[in-house]
């Protein structure tokens, strides 16, 4: 796999949304290549329906997946019921992040490209695990 497409939710473009990913105002999409090049693709408006205080609504999950249908990986701060459903049933690989700033998140993704890519490749072969990988500050300290 030469590149992976990453999507995450944010309301300000600088920090990842602190709640469930699907509740963010916008989605920010990036491509990360095997040679560690990172490129911003675009900002997409979150047009999925409002859950009105409920979490894990399947219609919301389907709408978000449609907005991010070309992504390989979705990143969020929390493991929601829909993140678990996505992990078990779809081609998208959810990743939970323990970092707030998008710039640092993307640095961690670049440093962990091989590991993330391996999980994505297994998923594309149909080997879908309900385990959801986590990235944190320790991943920023990895040696390039």
Secondary structure, 3 states (H helix, E strand, C coil): CCEEEEEEEECCCCECCCCCHHHCCEEEEEEEECCCCEEEEEEEECCCCCCCCCCCCHHHHHHHHHHCCCCCEEEECCCCHHHHHHHHHCCCEEEEECCCEHHHHHHHHHHCHHHHHHHHHHHHCCCCCCCCEEECHHHHCCCC
